[in-house]
Amino acid sequence: VPATDADIGDIVALVNSAYRGEGAGWTNEVGLLAGPRTDPATLAVALAAGNSTILLMRDHEGAQLAGCVLLEPAGDTATWHLGMLTVDPRRQAEGLGRTLLSKAEDYVREQGAACVQMTVIALRHGLIAWYERRGYRRTGKSEPFPYGDERVGVPLRDDLHFVVLEKFL
């Protein structure tokens, strides 16, 4: 289900708990980044721009948010960027990440996409391996970490950069 402005508070709480929270799951960024992973203003801008979609996962309407993922065209409609894939840390052993990733791929395929790309912090070896098991491949490209842009968190290391992964649908 695509998110609306009414969902922003729930999304912020889920994403920040999963990436940086106490007891965060195996996909957290603890030790790499501090501070919030996202904030209401950043998400509101993304939704207002009209080209970003945040898909939500709930067990049923009105239930607590179990997961979310941000999707947006990467310059053209043939390639879409996938970001902020998040599952409630207490539920990360339930296969929800795989399900949410599959739903995201279906969504962008319906929008005419032929390829999904993402960036992952290069030091997150376990997460990169998880995506590779789901058909994503390293492109050989990397992108610098946005040091100084605290909208993504406060870096705790000076050696952060992203690897670019992609999957052809």
N, C-alpha and C positions, 0 to 999 in steps of 0.2 A: 504494500500500500504506500503510495507516495506521501511524504510528509507535508504538512501545512505549517503556517506560523504557530498554530496552537500546540504543535509538537516540539517546538524548539527547546523548551525547558527540560523535557524528558530526554531529548537527544543529548543535550549538553551534560546532563547528570550521568547518563549511561557511558558516553564516550570518555569523559574525564575519569570515571571510576575504573573503566577497563584499561585505559592507557597509563594512568598515573595513580590510581587509588590504592588505599590500604587493601591488601589481599587481592590485588589485581591478578588476573590469570596469566597464563604463559605468554601471552602476546603483549605484555606491558612494556613500557619504555623506561621503567624505573632504572636509575643508574646512568641513563643516557640523557634524559630531559627531565626538568622539573617544571612546576607550574601547570596550569590547565592546558589540555590538548586543544580545546576549542572554547568558544564563548558565544553567548546569545547574539551579539552584534554580528559576528562573522557568519554565523549560520543564517541570520536574517538577510544579510546582503546576498549570500549564495542563492537563497530561495527567491529573493526579489528579482535577481538578474534574469530569471526565467529560463536559463539554459541548464541549470543544475537541478537534479532530482535527488532527493534522499529517500530511499526505500526503507520502510519500517517492517520489522517482524514482531508480531505479537501472537500469543497463543490463541487469542480471540479478541474481538473488538472490546476495548475498554481495559484489557489486561495490561500488566506492566510491560514496558518495552523490553524485548528479548534481544533485539539486534537492529542494526542499521547499516547502510552503505551509501556513500555519496557517488553519484555518477554525473558526468558532464562530457559533452563533445570536446574533443581535443583538436579544435581548429577546423575540423570537417566532420561530417556525419558518419564517415566510414570508420573512424577511430574514436573511441570513448575512453576517458580517464576514469578509473575506479579508485576511490580513496576512502579512508576512514571506515573500513569494514570493521564492525564492532559487534561483539557478542557479550552479553552479560557474563562477567567473570565466573559467577556461580554456576553457569550453565554451559561452560566451554567444552565439556566432555559429551554433550548431547548431539553433536553433529550439526548444530545450528549454523556454524560458519560455512560448512560445505553447502548446506541448503541455501543460505543467503547468497553465497557466491554464485550458485547456479541460477537463482532467480534474477540476480543482477545481470548475468550474461544473457539470459532470456530477454530481459527488458531491453537491453541495448541492441540485441539482435532484431527485436521488433521495431526499433527506431532506425534500422538500416545499417547498423554497425557491422563491420567485418573483423574488427580487432579491438581488444581491450588492452589498455596499457595502465601501468601503475608504477609508482616509485616507492621503494622500501629502503629504510636506513640500512646501509651495507653491513653493519655490525649485527643485524637481526637475522643471524644464520638460520635459526629454527623456523622463523616465519617465512623466509625466502624458500626454504626446503618444502614447507607446507604448500605454498603456491606452486612450486615446481611439480609436486605430486598431483596437482590439479590441472596440469597442462600449460602452465606459464613458463616462459623461457627468458633467460637473461638476453638482453639485446646487445650487450657489450658497451652500452652507453651508461654514463653516470651523470648526475646533476649535483651541483653544490648544495650544501645545507644552507638555508636562509638565516645565517647568523645575524642577530640584531632584530629579527622579526619575531617578537615574543608572542604573536598570535598562535604559533605552533609550539610554544614552550620555551623554556630557558635551557640552553644546552649546558650539560655538565662535563662535556669533553670538547676538545678542539679538533677532533679527527672525524667528524660526522660528514657523510655524504650519502646520496641516494644511488641505488642501482635501479635501472629501468627494466621492468619485466613486461612481457606482452604475451597475449594468447590470440591466435586467429580463430575465429568462430566458424 
